[in-house]
Amino acid sequence: MAITFIQQKKRQKYLLIILVVLIAISLLVVWQVFFTKPAPVYVPTVVEGPKVEIKFEVLENPIFKKLTPFNPIPSFEEETGRENPFSPY
């Protein structure tokens, strides 16, 4: 019987150490979250670059006038798909 009491004391000793470590970690987290000053926020200044000018005269070129938009998609003349797409073949 003496062996079981010694094992229980060892187990309690390890559990006490684990408890102390967990309390220390939780106190450290609480300290970091609530009691430390936040880092200063860096706000970058706006640097203006060169002004961008778009030359729309380029679009008046005859090469661009020859370009056509997309080809129209023909409409479906046949019946598409099946009545119930989930039914087996």
N, CA, C and O atoms as a MOPAC input file, in Angstrom:
PM7 MOZYME 1SCF
protein

 N      0.79700 1    -1.19200 1     0.00000 1
 C      0.00000 1     0.00000 1     0.00000 1
 C      0.84500 1     1.26400 1     0.00000 1
 O      0.41000 1     2.29100 1    -0.52200 1
 N      1.98600 1     1.21600 1     0.54600 1
 C      2.84000 1     2.38600 1     0.62600 1
 C      3.24000 1     2.85300 1    -0.76300 1
 O      3.46600 1     4.04300 1    -0.98100 1
 N      3.32600 1     1.93200 1    -1.68800 1
 C      3.73400 1     2.28100 1    -3.05000 1
 C      2.68100 1     3.17100 1    -3.69900 1
 O      3.03600 1     4.12700 1    -4.38800 1
 N      1.41400 1     2.88900 1    -3.50100 1
 C      0.36300 1     3.68600 1    -4.13000 1
 C      0.36300 1     5.10400 1    -3.58400 1
 O      0.12700 1     6.04800 1    -4.33800 1
 N      0.62500 1     5.27900 1    -2.28400 1
 C      0.65400 1     6.62300 1    -1.73000 1
 C      1.80500 1     7.43300 1    -2.31200 1
 O      1.65800 1     8.62800 1    -2.56700 1
 N      2.93900 1     6.79600 1    -2.52100 1
 C      4.09200 1     7.49100 1    -3.10100 1
 C      3.78300 1     7.89100 1    -4.54100 1
 O      4.11600 1     8.99800 1    -4.96500 1
 N      3.15000 1     6.99600 1    -5.29200 1
 C      2.80700 1     7.31000 1    -6.67500 1
 C      1.79600 1     8.45400 1    -6.73800 1
 O      1.87000 1     9.29700 1    -7.63100 1
 N      0.85400 1     8.48800 1    -5.79600 1
 C     -0.12100 1     9.57200 1    -5.77700 1
 C      0.55800 1    10.90100 1    -5.44900 1
 O      0.20400 1    11.93600 1    -6.01300 1
 N      1.53300 1    10.87400 1    -4.53800 1
 C      2.24400 1    12.10700 1    -4.21100 1
 C      3.04400 1    12.60900 1    -5.40600 1
 O      3.10900 1    13.81400 1    -5.64900 1
 N      3.66800 1    11.67000 1    -6.17000 1
 C      4.41000 1    12.06500 1    -7.35600 1
 C      3.46600 1    12.67900 1    -8.39000 1
 O      3.78400 1    13.68800 1    -9.02000 1
 N      2.31000 1    12.05600 1    -8.55100 1
 C      1.33300 1    12.54500 1    -9.51400 1
 C      0.83800 1    13.93800 1    -9.09700 1
 O      0.70400 1    14.83000 1    -9.93500 1
 N      0.57400 1    14.11400 1    -7.81700 1
 C      0.13000 1    15.41800 1    -7.33400 1
 C      1.22100 1    16.47300 1    -7.52100 1
 O      0.93400 1    17.63100 1    -7.82500 1
 N      2.46900 1    16.05900 1    -7.33400 1
 C      3.57200 1    16.98200 1    -7.50700 1
 C      3.65500 1    17.44500 1    -8.96600 1
 O      3.83800 1    18.63400 1    -9.22700 1
 N      3.52000 1    16.51300 1    -9.91500 1
 C      3.54900 1    16.86000 1   -11.33800 1
 C      2.34800 1    17.71400 1   -11.72300 1
 O      2.47700 1    18.66300 1   -12.49600 1
 N      1.18700 1    17.37400 1   -11.18500 1
 C      0.00000 1    18.16500 1   -11.47700 1
 C      0.12000 1    19.57600 1   -10.91000 1
 O     -0.35400 1    20.53000 1   -11.52600 1
 N      0.74300 1    19.71800 1    -9.75600 1
 C      0.95100 1    21.03200 1    -9.17100 1
 C      1.90200 1    21.86700 1   -10.03300 1
 O      1.68300 1    23.06200 1   -10.22900 1
 N      2.95000 1    21.23600 1   -10.54000 1
 C      3.89000 1    21.93700 1   -11.42100 1
 C      3.17900 1    22.38600 1   -12.69100 1
 O      3.36700 1    23.51900 1   -13.13500 1
 N      2.36700 1    21.51700 1   -13.27900 1
 C      1.62100 1    21.85700 1   -14.49300 1
 C      0.64900 1    23.00400 1   -14.21000 1
 O      0.50300 1    23.90800 1   -15.03200 1
 N     -0.01200 1    22.97000 1   -13.05800 1
 C     -0.94300 1    24.02500 1   -12.69000 1
 C     -0.22200 1    25.36800 1   -12.55200 1
 O     -0.72100 1    26.39300 1   -13.01800 1
 N      0.93000 1    25.36200 1   -11.92200 1
 C      1.69300 1    26.59300 1   -11.75000 1
 C      2.12700 1    27.14700 1   -13.10600 1
 O      2.06100 1    28.35500 1   -13.33200 1
 N      2.56600 1    26.27600 1   -14.00300 1
 C      2.98500 1    26.71000 1   -15.33600 1
 C      1.80200 1    27.30300 1   -16.09800 1
 O      1.95000 1    28.34300 1   -16.73900 1
 N      0.63800 1    26.67100 1   -16.04300 1
 C     -0.54500 1    27.18500 1   -16.73300 1
 C     -0.98100 1    28.53300 1   -16.17200 1
 O     -1.37400 1    29.41600 1   -16.93300 1
 N     -0.91900 1    28.70400 1   -14.86500 1
 C     -1.27300 1    29.98600 1   -14.26800 1
 C     -0.28000 1    31.06400 1   -14.69700 1
 O     -0.67400 1    32.19600 1   -14.98000 1
 N      1.01300 1    30.71500 1   -14.74600 1
 C      2.02900 1    31.68500 1   -15.17100 1
 C      1.80500 1    32.09600 1   -16.62800 1
 O      1.91900 1    33.27400 1   -16.96700 1
 N      1.49000 1    31.14000 1   -17.47400 1
 C      1.24100 1    31.45100 1   -18.89000 1
 C      0.00600 1    32.33000 1   -19.03000 1
 O      0.02200 1    33.29400 1   -19.79600 1
 N     -1.05800 1    32.01900 1   -18.30700 1
 C     -2.28400 1    32.81800 1   -18.41800 1
 C     -2.05000 1    34.23700 1   -17.88100 1
 O     -2.56900 1    35.19800 1   -18.45000 1
 N     -1.28300 1    34.38300 1   -16.80400 1
 C     -0.96800 1    35.71300 1   -16.30000 1
 C     -0.13600 1    36.50600 1   -17.30600 1
 O     -0.34300 1    37.70700 1   -17.47300 1
 N      0.79300 1    35.84600 1   -17.96800 1
 C      1.60200 1    36.50500 1   -18.98400 1
 C      0.73100 1    36.98600 1   -20.14600 1
 O      0.91200 1    38.09800 1   -20.64000 1
 N     -0.19600 1    36.16300 1   -20.57100 1
 C     -1.09300 1    36.54500 1   -21.67500 1
 C     -1.96800 1    37.72100 1   -21.26200 1
 O     -2.13300 1    38.67200 1   -22.02500 1
 N     -2.52700 1    37.66000 1   -20.06300 1
 C     -3.37100 1    38.76500 1   -19.58100 1
 C     -2.55400 1    40.04400 1   -19.48900 1
 O     -3.04700 1    41.10800 1   -19.86400 1
 N     -1.33500 1    39.97200 1   -19.00700 1
 C     -0.46900 1    41.14700 1   -18.91300 1
 C     -0.19600 1    41.73000 1   -20.29900 1
 O     -0.26900 1    42.94400 1   -20.48900 1
 N      0.11800 1    40.87300 1   -21.26000 1
 C      0.42200 1    41.34100 1   -22.60900 1
 C     -0.79300 1    41.97300 1   -23.27900 1
 O     -0.65200 1    42.94800 1   -24.01600 1
 N     -1.97100 1    41.43800 1   -23.03500 1
 C     -3.16800 1    41.93900 1   -23.71400 1
 C     -3.67300 1    43.22800 1   -23.08100 1
 O     -4.00700 1    44.17100 1   -23.79700 1
 N     -3.73400 1    43.28900 1   -21.76200 1
 C     -4.40800 1    44.40000 1   -21.10000 1
 C     -3.49000 1    45.50100 1   -20.57500 1
 O     -3.92200 1    46.65000 1   -20.47600 1
 N     -2.25500 1    45.19400 1   -20.24000 1
 C     -1.44400 1    46.16900 1   -19.54200 1
 C     -0.27300 1    46.73200 1   -20.33300 1
 O      0.43200 1    47.60100 1   -19.82000 1
 N     -0.03800 1    46.28600 1   -21.53200 1
 C      1.04600 1    46.86100 1   -22.32000 1
 C      0.48100 1    47.90300 1   -23.26900 1
 O     -0.66400 1    47.80200 1   -23.70700 1
 N      1.28500 1    48.89600 1   -23.58100 1
 C      0.85700 1    49.95000 1   -24.49200 1
 C      0.93800 1    49.41200 1   -25.92300 1
 O      1.87800 1    48.69700 1   -26.27100 1
 N     -0.04700 1    49.75700 1   -26.74400 1
 C      0.01300 1    49.29700 1   -28.13500 1
 C      1.13000 1    50.01100 1   -28.89300 1
 O      1.49700 1    51.14000 1   -28.56800 1
 N      1.65000 1    49.34600 1   -29.88600 1
 C      2.71600 1    49.92400 1   -30.70200 1
 C      2.14300 1    51.08500 1   -31.50400 1
 O      0.97800 1    51.05000 1   -31.89800 1
 N      2.94600 1    52.10400 1   -31.74700 1
 C      2.43600 1    53.23600 1   -32.52700 1
 C      2.11500 1    52.79700 1   -33.95700 1
 O      2.81400 1    51.97600 1   -34.55100 1
 N      1.05200 1    53.36400 1   -34.47600 1
 C      0.61100 1    53.01900 1   -35.82600 1
 C      1.33500 1    53.90100 1   -36.81900 1
 O      1.36400 1    55.12400 1   -36.67900 1
 N      1.90900 1    53.28300 1   -37.80500 1
 C      2.62500 1    54.01100 1   -38.83800 1
 C      1.65100 1    54.36300 1   -39.95900 1
 O      1.06100 1    53.47500 1   -40.57500 1
 N      1.48600 1    55.63700 1   -40.21900 1
 C      0.61400 1    56.10000 1   -41.29600 1
 C      1.50600 1    56.62500 1   -42.41300 1
 O      2.18000 1    57.64100 1   -42.24500 1
 N      1.51200 1    55.94300 1   -43.54100 1
 C      2.38400 1    56.40500 1   -44.62100 1
 C      1.84400 1    57.69500 1   -45.23800 1
 O      0.63500 1    57.91500 1   -45.30700 1
 N      2.75000 1    58.51900 1   -45.67400 1
 C      2.34800 1    59.75100 1   -46.33100 1
 C      2.11700 1    59.46400 1   -47.81000 1
 O      2.73100 1    58.57000 1   -48.39200 1
 N      1.23100 1    60.23200 1   -48.39200 1
 C      0.89700 1    60.04400 1   -49.79900 1
 C      1.88700 1    60.83300 1   -50.64000 1
 O      2.06600 1    62.03800 1   -50.46100 1
 N      2.52100 1    60.12700 1   -51.55400 1
 C      3.45700 1    60.77000 1   -52.46500 1
 C      2.79300 1    60.81000 1   -53.83100 1
 O      2.42900 1    59.77400 1   -54.38800 1
 N      2.64000 1    62.00500 1   -54.36000 1
 C      2.00200 1    62.12800 1   -55.66200 1
 C      3.01600 1    61.88400 1   -56.75700 1
 O      4.11800 1    62.43100 1   -56.74500 1
 N      2.62000 1    61.04800 1   -57.70600 1
 C      3.48600 1    60.74400 1   -58.82400 1
 C      3.15200 1    61.62600 1   -60.00200 1
 O      2.41300 1    62.60200 1   -59.87200 1
 N      3.69400 1    61.28300 1   -61.14400 1
 C      3.39400 1    62.09000 1   -62.32800 1
 C      1.92500 1    61.93300 1   -62.73700 1
 O      1.32600 1    60.87700 1   -62.53200 1
 N      1.36400 1    62.97600 1   -63.30700 1
 C     -0.02200 1    62.94800 1   -63.73000 1
 C     -0.13600 1    62.10000 1   -64.99100 1
 O      0.64900 1    62.24900 1   -65.92800 1
 N     -1.11600 1    61.21600 1   -65.00100 1
 C     -1.31100 1    60.31400 1   -66.13600 1
 C     -2.32300 1    60.93700 1   -67.08600 1
 O     -3.41500 1    61.33600 1   -66.68000 1
 N     -1.94400 1    61.01400 1   -68.35400 1
 C     -2.84300 1    61.53600 1   -69.37800 1
 C     -3.07500 1    60.45500 1   -70.41800 1
 O     -2.13100 1    59.84800 1   -70.92400 1
 N     -4.33800 1    60.22300 1   -70.72900 1
 C     -4.69800 1    59.21000 1   -71.71600 1
 C     -4.95500 1    59.90600 1   -73.04500 1
 O     -5.71200 1    60.87500 1   -73.11700 1
 N     -4.32000 1    59.40400 1   -74.08800 1
 C     -4.49700 1    59.98600 1   -75.42100 1
 C     -5.54300 1    59.15600 1   -76.16600 1
 O     -5.25800 1    58.06600 1   -76.66200 1
 N     -6.75700 1    59.69900 1   -76.23100 1
 C     -7.84700 1    58.98700 1   -76.90000 1
 C     -7.76300 1    59.11400 1   -78.41500 1
 O     -8.49800 1    58.42400 1   -79.12000 1
 N     -6.90900 1    59.95800 1   -78.92800 1
 C     -6.75500 1    60.10400 1   -80.37600 1
 C     -6.23400 1    58.82000 1   -81.00900 1
 O     -6.47500 1    58.56500 1   -82.18900 1
 N     -5.53000 1    58.02500 1   -80.24200 1
 C     -4.98100 1    56.77000 1   -80.75600 1
 C     -6.10800 1    55.84000 1   -81.17100 1
 O     -5.94500 1    55.05900 1   -82.10800 1
 N     -7.23200 1    55.90700 1   -80.50100 1
 C     -8.35200 1    55.02700 1   -80.82500 1
 C     -9.02500 1    55.41200 1   -82.14300 1
 O     -9.80700 1    54.62700 1   -82.67900 1
 N     -8.74700 1    56.56800 1   -82.66100 1
 C     -9.31000 1    56.99000 1   -83.94600 1
 C     -8.53800 1    56.41300 1   -85.12600 1
 O     -8.91300 1    56.66000 1   -86.27200 1
 N     -7.49500 1    55.66900 1   -84.89000 1
 C     -6.68200 1    55.05500 1   -85.92400 1
 C     -7.54100 1    54.07600 1   -86.73000 1
 O     -8.36900 1    53.38100 1   -86.14200 1
 N     -7.37300 1    53.99600 1   -88.05900 1
 C     -8.18700 1    53.07600 1   -88.88100 1
 C     -7.96200 1    51.60400 1   -88.52800 1
 O     -8.84800 1    50.77600 1   -88.74200 1
 N     -6.81000 1    51.27800 1   -88.00000 1
 C     -6.56200 1    49.87700 1   -87.61500 1
 C     -7.51700 1    49.47900 1   -86.49600 1
 O     -8.05500 1    48.37200 1   -86.50700 1
 N     -7.72600 1    50.34700 1   -85.55600 1
 C     -8.65100 1    50.05400 1   -84.46500 1
 C    -10.09700 1    50.05500 1   -84.93500 1
 O    -10.93400 1    49.34700 1   -84.37600 1
 N    -10.39900 1    50.85600 1   -85.97200 1
 C    -11.76300 1    50.89700 1   -86.49900 1
 C    -12.12700 1    49.57600 1   -87.16700 1
 O    -13.29600 1    49.19100 1   -87.17500 1
 N    -11.12100 1    48.86400 1   -87.73700 1
 C    -11.38000 1    47.59000 1   -88.41000 1
 C    -11.70800 1    46.48000 1   -87.41800 1
 O    -12.35900 1    45.49800 1   -87.77400 1
 N    -11.26700 1    46.63100 1   -86.20100 1
 C    -11.53800 1    45.59000 1   -85.20400 1
 C    -13.02700 1    45.50800 1   -84.93400 1
 O    -13.70000 1    46.52300 1   -84.75200 1
 N    -13.52200 1    44.30300 1   -84.91300 1
 C    -14.94500 1    44.10800 1   -84.62900 1
 C    -15.08000 1    43.48900 1   -83.24800 1
 O    -14.15500 1    42.84700 1   -82.75000 1
 N    -16.21100 1    43.68100 1   -82.64800 1
 C    -16.40600 1    43.01200 1   -81.36300 1
 C    -16.49700 1    41.50500 1   -81.57300 1
 O    -16.25500 1    41.02300 1   -82.68000 1
 N    -16.82100 1    40.80200 1   -80.59500 1
 C    -16.88600 1    39.34000 1   -80.65800 1
 C    -17.93600 1    38.87300 1   -81.66600 1
 O    -18.86000 1    39.61300 1   -82.00500 1
 N    -17.78000 1    37.64300 1   -82.13500 1
 C    -18.77900 1    37.04400 1   -83.01800 1
 C    -19.98500 1    36.64600 1   -82.19400 1
 O    -19.83200 1    36.09300 1   -81.10500 1
 N    -21.18800 1    36.91700 1   -82.69100 1
 C    -22.36900 1    36.55800 1   -81.90100 1
 C    -22.50700 1    35.04400 1   -81.77300 1
 O    -22.17200 1    34.29300 1   -82.68900 1
 N    -22.99700 1    34.62300 1   -80.64100 1
 C    -23.20500 1    33.19700 1   -80.38000 1
 C    -24.53600 1    32.79200 1   -80.99100 1
 O    -25.55700 1    33.42600 1   -80.72300 1
 N    -24.53800 1    31.73400 1   -81.81800 1
 C    -25.81800 1    31.32800 1   -82.41800 1
 C    -26.74700 1    30.75000 1   -81.35200 1
 O    -26.29700 1    30.12500 1   -80.39200 1
 N    -28.02100 1    30.96400 1   -81.53100 1
 C    -28.98300 1    30.44200 1   -80.56300 1
 C    -29.14900 1    28.93400 1   -80.75700 1
 O    -28.90900 1    28.41200 1   -81.84500 1
 N    -29.55300 1    28.25500 1   -79.71200 1
 C    -29.74800 1    26.81600 1   -79.77000 1
 C    -31.05300 1    26.50900 1   -80.49100 1
 O    -32.10700 1    27.05000 1   -80.15600 1
 N    -30.96500 1    25.63600 1   -81.48100 1
 C    -32.16400 1    25.27500 1   -82.23600 1
 C    -32.70700 1    23.93500 1   -81.77800 1
 O    -33.90600 1    23.68300 1   -81.89200 1
 N    -31.84500 1    23.07300 1   -81.26200 1
 C    -32.29200 1    21.76400 1   -80.81300 1
 C    -32.59700 1    21.81300 1   -79.32800 1
 O    -32.29200 1    22.78400 1   -78.63600 1
 N    -33.21800 1    20.72100 1   -78.85600 1
 C    -33.48200 1    20.61400 1   -77.42000 1
 C    -32.16600 1    20.28700 1   -76.72300 1
 O    -31.44200 1    19.39100 1   -77.15600 1
 N    -31.86000 1    20.98400 1   -75.67600 1
 C    -30.60100 1    20.75900 1   -74.98500 1
 C    -30.83200 1    19.97500 1   -73.71100 1
 O    -31.83100 1    20.16700 1   -73.01800 1
 N    -29.90700 1    19.10000 1   -73.41400 1
 C    -29.93100 1    18.36700 1   -72.15300 1
 C    -31.02800 1    17.31000 1   -72.08800 1
 O    -31.70100 1    17.01600 1   -73.07600 1
 N    -31.18200 1    16.75600 1   -70.90200 1
 C    -32.22000 1    15.75700 1   -70.65900 1
 C    -33.25300 1    16.34300 1   -69.71300 1
 O    -33.01600 1    17.35300 1   -69.05000 1
 N    -34.40800 1    15.68300 1   -69.66800 1
 C    -35.44900 1    16.15300 1   -68.77200 1
 C    -35.00600 1    16.07200 1   -67.32300 1
 O    -35.14400 1    17.03700 1   -66.57100 1
 N    -34.47000 1    14.91900 1   -66.92900 1
 C    -33.96700 1    14.72300 1   -65.57600 1
 C    -32.47900 1    14.39400 1   -65.68700 1
 O    -32.14500 1    13.26100 1   -66.03500 1
 N    -31.59000 1    15.31300 1   -65.41500 1
 C    -30.16500 1    15.05600 1   -65.58800 1
 C    -29.61100 1    14.08400 1   -64.56000 1
 O    -28.49500 1    13.59100 1   -64.72700 1
 N    -30.36500 1    13.79400 1   -63.49300 1
 C    -29.85600 1    12.89700 1   -62.45700 1
 C    -30.30000 1    11.44700 1   -62.66800 1
 O    -29.88300 1    10.56500 1   -61.91700 1
 N    -31.12400 1    11.19000 1   -63.66100 1
 C    -31.55200 1     9.81400 1   -63.88800 1
 C    -30.43100 1     9.04400 1   -64.58900 1
 O    -29.70100 1     9.62800 1   -65.39000 1
 N    -30.27900 1     7.74100 1   -64.30500 1
 C    -29.21800 1     6.95300 1   -64.93600 1
 C    -29.50300 1     6.76600 1   -66.43500 1
 O    -30.64400 1     6.88700 1   -66.88000 1
 N    -28.45400 1     6.47200 1   -67.19500 1
 C    -28.61100 1     6.27800 1   -68.64500 1
 C    -29.32200 1     5.01200 1   -68.95800 1
 O    -29.53600 1     4.69600 1   -70.12800 1

